[in-house]
Every structure is written in structure tokens, then in C-alpha cells.
Amino acid sequence: MDNHSEPARDPLVDGAEADKRRSAAARLFDIRRVIGGLFAVYGIVVTLMGVFDSQAEIDKAEGVRINLWAGLAMLAFGLLMLFWQWVRPAEPPAADQDGVIGQPDDTGSARPERS
């Protein structure tokens, strides 16, 4: 007899772990997070540039602190995207009984992908 046998695996636990991984991957690669993060970072940079604009740069824009206003708009949009992602997180694709990940059909239920 071999004493190095693997412990029994519960299929319900394996399914729950797979659901957690799919859920984490869906949240990680949510496009709202990427867009919101980029716009927030660039918004901060452009806003700081607008705060420290020289008089020559302000005169070039006909008296408008364009970097400041554009940066604030970009920052607001980025924060809005991040807030939207936080309020309505992405849902992972549904899996059927066999563990096959499906795509939702017109009724909202999942159907397996066909190749």
C-alpha cells in the first residue's frame, strides 16, 4: 500500500473555489477599473500642471487655466468610473452543472459555448 495517497476531494468545495477564482478574475479585469484608474492618475497629473501653470501658458490659452479644468474633468470621470465599479461589481460568467462556463443567452440564463 502507498501511504502517499491524496485526501478525498469534495466537488462542492472545488466548485466554490472555482467560483471564487472566476469572481476575482472578473473584478480584476473589469474595464471600468482600468479606465477609472488611468483617468484618475492622469487627472491628478494634469490638475497639478494646471495649478502650477505659468502666466505665459495661461495667456496662450486666452486666460483660461485649461490644464486645471481638463484635469479636474478627467479626475471626476475617473472617480465616477471607480465608484460605478465599486457600486455594481462585475459578475463572473455562470457555469453549468458540468463546470462549463457559458455565455448568457437572450433570457439571461447561461448556455455553454460551442466550438
Backbone bond lengths (Angstrom), bond angles and torsions (degrees), N, CA, C in turn:
res aa  C-N    CA-C-N  psi(-1)  N-CA   C-N-CA  omega(-1)  CA-C   N-CA-C  phi
1 M - - - 1.445 - - 1.516 110.29 -
2 D 1.290 114.73 147.96 1.456 121.51 -179.33 1.524 109.31 -100.80
3 N 1.318 117.63 125.03 1.462 121.83 -179.41 1.523 112.54 -86.11
4 H 1.318 117.63 0.95 1.457 121.68 -177.09 1.519 111.77 -102.02
5 S 1.304 117.03 33.20 1.467 119.42 -179.90 1.520 109.96 -76.00
6 E 1.320 114.79 153.33 1.467 120.60 179.86 1.524 109.64 -80.13
7 P 1.331 117.50 147.88 1.467 119.42 176.87 1.530 109.95 -68.86
8 A 1.308 114.63 157.09 1.467 120.00 179.04 1.522 109.07 -63.57
9 R 1.344 116.29 139.78 1.458 121.51 -178.99 1.513 108.54 -108.44
10 D 1.310 114.95 133.25 1.457 121.25 178.64 1.523 108.92 -89.05
11 P 1.334 119.17 121.62 1.464 119.85 -178.50 1.519 113.25 -63.79
12 L 1.325 118.35 -27.59 1.462 119.90 178.18 1.532 111.29 -68.83
13 V 1.325 115.99 -38.50 1.460 119.92 178.03 1.519 109.53 -67.96
14 D 1.337 117.27 -42.49 1.463 120.49 177.86 1.522 110.97 -61.05
15 G 1.317 117.71 -40.53 1.471 121.33 178.57 1.507 111.71 -64.87
16 A 1.332 116.85 -40.01 1.465 120.50 179.12 1.527 110.56 -66.21
17 E 1.334 116.63 -39.13 1.467 119.85 178.43 1.523 110.52 -66.27
18 A 1.327 116.74 -39.40 1.468 120.10 178.51 1.525 110.69 -65.65
19 D 1.339 116.79 -38.32 1.466 120.32 177.27 1.524 110.94 -64.34
20 K 1.332 117.32 -39.81 1.460 120.62 178.64 1.525 110.89 -64.39
21 R 1.346 117.06 -40.57 1.463 120.23 179.14 1.525 110.90 -65.73
22 R 1.353 117.21 -42.48 1.460 120.16 179.11 1.518 110.47 -64.91
23 S 1.322 116.57 -39.31 1.464 120.49 179.76 1.531 110.75 -65.02
24 A 1.325 116.84 -43.08 1.459 120.49 179.48 1.529 110.62 -65.92
25 A 1.324 117.25 -39.47 1.465 120.31 179.09 1.525 110.79 -67.33
26 A 1.330 117.23 -38.25 1.465 120.20 179.31 1.523 110.51 -64.54
27 R 1.338 117.43 -40.14 1.458 119.81 178.58 1.518 111.70 -71.44
28 L 1.336 117.22 -37.64 1.456 120.91 -177.10 1.519 111.40 -65.17
29 F 1.319 117.54 -40.53 1.453 121.17 -175.48 1.523 112.49 -100.04
30 D 1.315 116.85 22.12 1.460 120.79 176.69 1.522 108.38 -69.12
31 I 1.322 116.77 124.94 1.460 121.87 -175.04 1.528 111.66 -63.84
32 R 1.326 117.03 -26.73 1.467 119.59 178.55 1.520 110.83 -64.80
33 R 1.326 117.01 -34.63 1.464 120.41 178.84 1.528 110.50 -67.60
34 V 1.328 116.66 -42.72 1.462 120.68 -179.30 1.530 110.53 -66.17
35 I 1.327 116.56 -49.40 1.467 120.52 -178.95 1.528 110.39 -64.28
36 G 1.315 116.80 -45.72 1.464 120.26 -179.86 1.515 112.58 -61.72
37 G 1.321 116.67 -41.86 1.460 120.34 179.63 1.522 112.16 -65.09
38 L 1.334 116.19 -44.96 1.463 119.40 179.55 1.525 111.94 -64.67
39 F 1.327 116.79 -45.45 1.463 119.17 179.83 1.528 111.11 -64.74
40 A 1.325 117.94 -36.69 1.467 120.25 179.39 1.528 110.67 -66.01
41 V 1.328 116.62 -44.94 1.467 119.57 -179.43 1.531 110.83 -65.09
42 Y 1.336 116.32 -48.98 1.465 119.05 179.03 1.528 111.21 -64.95
43 G 1.312 117.75 -33.90 1.460 120.94 177.32 1.519 112.04 -63.32
44 I 1.325 116.08 -39.91 1.469 120.03 177.53 1.528 110.27 -64.63
45 V 1.337 116.05 -44.60 1.466 120.15 -178.73 1.527 110.67 -63.02
46 V 1.329 117.42 -48.16 1.462 120.71 -177.45 1.530 110.53 -68.44
47 T 1.321 118.14 -35.89 1.462 120.71 176.90 1.528 110.57 -62.76
48 L 1.326 116.70 -43.85 1.463 119.44 178.02 1.524 111.22 -64.24
49 M 1.332 116.73 -36.93 1.460 119.02 175.35 1.525 110.42 -63.29
50 G 1.330 117.19 -38.51 1.460 121.25 179.41 1.514 112.98 -68.34
51 V 1.332 116.42 -34.05 1.466 119.68 178.81 1.526 110.31 -67.49
52 F 1.326 116.81 -36.61 1.458 121.02 -176.31 1.527 112.98 -103.55
53 D 1.338 118.91 23.41 1.469 122.03 176.79 1.531 110.11 -63.54
54 S 1.323 114.36 144.61 1.464 118.68 175.20 1.530 109.10 -82.15
55 Q 1.310 115.77 166.80 1.464 120.26 -179.88 1.527 110.67 -64.40
56 A 1.325 117.49 -33.01 1.470 120.74 178.92 1.531 110.78 -64.35
57 E 1.326 117.18 -39.86 1.467 120.36 178.64 1.526 111.22 -69.08
58 I 1.314 116.84 -35.58 1.469 120.29 177.71 1.525 109.66 -69.09
59 D 1.317 117.38 -41.12 1.467 120.73 177.85 1.523 111.53 -65.07
60 K 1.329 116.96 -35.06 1.459 121.18 178.38 1.540 110.73 -62.66
61 A 1.330 116.59 -31.21 1.467 121.95 178.67 1.520 111.15 -95.28
62 E 1.320 117.07 23.45 1.463 124.16 177.35 1.530 112.93 57.13
63 G 1.335 115.29 42.05 1.461 120.76 173.94 1.517 115.22 85.65
64 V 1.314 117.93 2.14 1.466 121.05 -179.26 1.521 108.73 -102.03
65 R 1.303 116.50 133.57 1.466 120.61 175.04 1.531 107.90 -81.45
66 I 1.343 115.36 76.48 1.452 120.92 -171.51 1.529 111.89 -65.11
67 N 1.321 118.03 -36.14 1.463 119.99 178.54 1.523 111.15 -64.78
68 L 1.315 116.18 -39.26 1.458 119.65 179.31 1.523 111.05 -63.64
69 W 1.330 117.16 -48.70 1.458 120.28 -177.15 1.532 112.13 -69.78
70 A 1.326 116.12 -40.01 1.467 119.18 177.92 1.529 110.35 -65.96
71 G 1.323 117.29 -40.02 1.461 120.84 178.24 1.514 112.42 -64.55
72 L 1.330 116.58 -41.86 1.465 119.42 177.95 1.531 111.47 -64.99
73 A 1.342 116.17 -38.40 1.467 119.26 177.91 1.530 110.74 -66.04
74 M 1.331 117.10 -42.20 1.462 120.21 178.69 1.524 110.96 -65.21
75 L 1.311 117.14 -40.22 1.462 121.34 178.53 1.524 110.73 -64.35
76 A 1.322 117.03 -43.21 1.465 120.44 178.81 1.530 110.86 -63.14
77 F 1.337 117.27 -42.75 1.459 120.48 179.26 1.531 110.86 -64.47
78 G 1.325 117.36 -43.23 1.463 120.65 178.84 1.509 112.12 -62.38
79 L 1.323 116.60 -43.45 1.466 119.72 178.54 1.526 111.65 -66.94
80 L 1.331 116.56 -35.04 1.467 120.13 176.11 1.528 111.10 -63.12
81 M 1.337 117.23 -42.69 1.466 120.54 178.01 1.531 111.28 -64.03
82 L 1.323 116.96 -42.31 1.464 119.98 178.93 1.526 111.06 -66.56
83 F 1.329 116.93 -38.20 1.467 120.55 177.45 1.528 110.46 -64.59
84 W 1.337 116.73 -42.14 1.465 121.42 178.81 1.528 110.23 -61.75
85 Q 1.319 117.13 -41.83 1.453 120.94 179.35 1.525 111.02 -66.69
86 W 1.325 117.14 -32.97 1.461 121.01 179.73 1.529 110.65 -74.45
87 V 1.344 117.73 -39.79 1.463 121.78 -177.71 1.528 111.19 -72.71
88 R 1.332 117.52 -42.43 1.469 122.24 -178.88 1.517 109.25 -122.88
89 P 1.345 118.37 81.14 1.463 120.32 -177.93 1.523 111.51 -65.36
90 A 1.316 115.78 154.91 1.463 121.65 -179.98 1.516 109.59 -67.85
91 E 1.320 115.65 141.22 1.456 121.08 177.10 1.520 108.68 -98.85
92 P 1.337 116.93 137.92 1.461 118.89 179.63 1.520 110.34 -70.65
93 P 1.327 117.36 157.16 1.462 119.26 176.49 1.522 110.25 -63.53
94 A 1.317 115.82 144.81 1.461 121.08 -177.57 1.522 110.03 -77.18
95 A 1.327 116.29 147.53 1.460 122.22 176.44 1.521 108.53 -112.68
96 D 1.341 116.55 144.41 1.459 119.46 178.41 1.533 109.94 -85.52
97 Q 1.319 118.15 -168.46 1.463 123.28 -175.37 1.531 112.01 -62.14
98 D 1.331 117.34 -32.69 1.463 121.20 -177.29 1.521 112.03 -84.40
99 G 1.316 118.17 -2.03 1.454 121.73 -178.53 1.513 113.21 86.91
100 V 1.340 117.43 8.75 1.453 121.52 179.05 1.518 108.54 -80.47
101 I 1.310 115.72 127.86 1.461 119.64 179.27 1.509 107.87 -78.09
102 G 1.329 116.23 128.85 1.449 120.74 -178.41 1.505 112.14 -114.99
103 Q 1.311 114.65 169.71 1.455 120.81 175.31 1.514 107.67 -105.81
104 P 1.329 118.04 142.16 1.457 119.15 179.93 1.524 110.97 -67.02
105 D 1.331 115.46 139.79 1.461 119.12 175.98 1.528 108.97 -93.21
106 D 1.316 117.29 -166.37 1.465 121.23 -175.99 1.523 112.77 -62.81
107 T 1.326 117.75 -26.98 1.456 120.59 -178.03 1.517 112.64 -86.07
108 G 1.348 117.15 -9.37 1.455 120.47 179.13 1.512 112.68 98.82
109 S 1.348 118.19 -11.08 1.451 119.50 178.31 1.523 108.83 -85.65
110 A 1.316 115.47 158.00 1.464 119.29 -175.97 1.521 110.84 -85.94
111 R 1.310 115.17 139.51 1.472 120.66 173.29 1.515 106.74 -125.26
112 P 1.331 118.29 142.82 1.462 119.68 -177.64 1.523 111.61 -67.89
113 E 1.347 114.04 150.76 1.455 119.75 178.03 1.528 109.43 -74.04
114 R 1.284 116.93 142.66 1.457 121.75 178.14 1.520 108.35 -112.03
115 S 1.345 116.08 140.19 1.458 117.94 178.37 1.518 111.30 -120.42
